[in-house]
Amino acid sequence: MNYRYIGNSGLRVSEIGLGTMTFGTNANKRESFKIMDRAYDAGINFIDTAEIYPSPVSKELAGVSEEWIGEWLQTKPRDSVIVASKVTGGANSWFIPPIRHGLTALDSFHIIKAVEGSLKRLKTDYIDLYQIHWSDTTVPIEETLEALDKLVESGKVRYIGTSNDTAYGLTKANEIAKYEKLNRFQSIQNNFSLNNPRFLDELAHICQKETISLIPYSPLAGGVLSGKYNDGNYPTNARYSHHVTVGSVREQAMAKRFINQKTVEATKRYMALAKELNISSVTLAIAWTLSFNFVASTLTSARNKEQLNEVLAGVKFNINSKILEKITKIQQEILYPMG
């Protein structure tokens, strides 16, 4: 395993990070522990979660992922694992979160409530990287940053980051942090994959110039890049199979973004390229994200420990300039498959 630093922080993380939104829905407790053990044994030292996980989110299960991670952490030296979690964003955005009575906000009150809950469930006295899950369109970013800064000063949080953010949001927040002498965002966790390269348009430039790290999530484009949704297939128990059949209006819209004519066609081309390289499309997708120097750790989740094998192979596979040219050609011919 190789390791990289997050931003200009002291967090040295494995190039593969373990996402845990499946813990409690698509992976039961026993399998979740097996996945964490497999990851740890492979050199993965970075685990990412959120107070609202698992997904699909629900009032009944919110917090279960953190609870299971907390139990597992008791079996390992605490400082050998870098734990990241997230405070739920504002309820004025893309959906009403089923926690804190649907009144979530990124003000001081909710941030303190959130971190205290996460610390209790994780059975630890500090969180290495604490991120806002998505923005709040009402609460001023100054109040959010001041609350997060107090958490760092208290020792409950080591560093802070943002997620699902924009070039404007990231730049404004860190400029305010600079002039107000507050702790800044060291990372941004956004959707980034072969099927969704939009981060390269603006945010990548900001990250490179300001030494901010991207922590990509959904590098397999929600599993689409594995090819399992090709030819109209919707595998049993797959995430978007659920969204299409019984999901909410929001989840159905998300499914259409991830699975459409353009994403399926692009996936077929990436699978053909992977076959030419004698690797899986999963390995290719992971290796592509790691080819960028602004990426610290690529997050991937799993239903079982075996799924980590092709992901881990992505660390060893070198994406050279010729392969990048072929990938760029596909991306130019099928522009922004996910919109």
Secondary structure, 3 states (H helix, E strand, C coil): CCEEECCCCCCEEECEEEECCCECCCECHHHHHHHHHHHHHCCCCEEECCCCCCCCCCCCCCCHHHHHHHHHHCCCCHHHCEEEEEECCCCCCCCCCCCHHHCCCCCHHHHHHHHHHHHHHHCCCCEEEEEECCCCCCCCHHHHHHHHHHHHHHCCEEEEEEECCCHHHHHHHHHHHHHHCCCCEEEEECECECCECHHHCCHHHHHHHHCCEECCECCCCCCHHHCCCHHHCCCCCCHHHHHHHHCCHHHHHHHHHHCCHHHHHHHHHHHHHHHHCCCCHHHHHHHHHHCCCCECCEEECCCCHHHHHHHHHHHHCCCCHHHHHHHHHHHHHCCCCCC
